[in-house]
């Protein structure tokens, strides 16, 4: 009887594998391509505008409010986009900017947004960080990629549409906060203004995804990664206590070894649950036809069979992709005694967590707190945020974005994407159910490395298609 059961199970497994192979063989093998603009006039015009925006230093700092600096940036924006400011209602809140372009109907409005602030720019740069140099076909400087390129693109799109006499179908809001990089109060204030004035948005477009290259090993080409939700954010401190003492006669399990054992245990086996969300399943399904090796197409196109295996090997393939499957924890800071020969009475390690919706903020914190307690550690939650609501992949807003990408970038594959970082969009949940996290610019490996790093830059020839994308998004409101 046992032998029959084993044989039956083997037969089922073989049948499942055969079915998966047949499904994969029937799937067309595709390739992507991104075609940059060749319109030198537009490329140069847009590069010059972005260059001037980069030249205005807009570093945000938690320790001080510098509203005057950001208002200086507003002055430049008025110079660069005079028709926008002449034809839109303007609201300024503590350096944060909101404009309303009046539409011709009462349809729910849309919001285009991108932050104006940037991170610090230390270190030795090839081009000075606030030079805005245009060289080698790129605009160089802090903020060129993150995210003044998008800010320039949608302001330019509205500038040109107004010049052409276009009146939008619905109200179009343009927003730019000056505190995104520090997780400050700018975006919440703008969202609060919209709520106070009874504005309920049909959709908003922020950063979070972009056109990327080679997203996974074995999957080459260009892909429009559309962020449909972002993970929650948390900062936690783990504390070990003892009576302290002299290092010449240490006892066992003093604070630092207990912390080390805890960290090693977390690193060896994550306590958080792996689960494929609809977004991640859709991402792999859409990437499958473009994968190079047959075995990879087989696995990605047949998640119904290979999900358990893929969940275990994903960290070996891509840390970014693995982070889309579970809550993550990264240990970032530590503190002990002040002396080489002093055992600390208290030692601590701090960690940053990013909470996945299927386990959530509270459950994830409970799991890690319980694990820490087994090593005699206390857990102090410094900050906790929650995952955002997911954009409906079958909804009208996603369809508009997908159709627009297909029109402007016809040979680029659209893939849903889980945003593992943080964006201003998370603050707009009360005024918008459809938050789209996608910047229509090309971020290659060089651009990815430059954001928050050295030598930030953006390819100038990706700017005209970005302007065209925002125009198309605005015009797409006519058909909803």
Helices and strands as residue ranges (DSSP letters): H 2-26, H 40-55, H 67-80, H 82-87, E 89-93, E 96-101, E 110-113, E 134-135, E 138-140, H 148-163, E 172-176, G 180-182, H 186-196, E 203-206, E 211-213, E 222-230, E 232-241, E 245-246, G 247-249, H 255-268, H 278-288, H 294-301, H 303-317, H 319-322, E 328-335, E 342-343, E 346-355, H 361-373, E 378-384, H 396-408, E 413-419, G 424-428, E 435-437, E 442-443, H 445-450, E 457-459, G 460-462, H 463-475, G 476-479
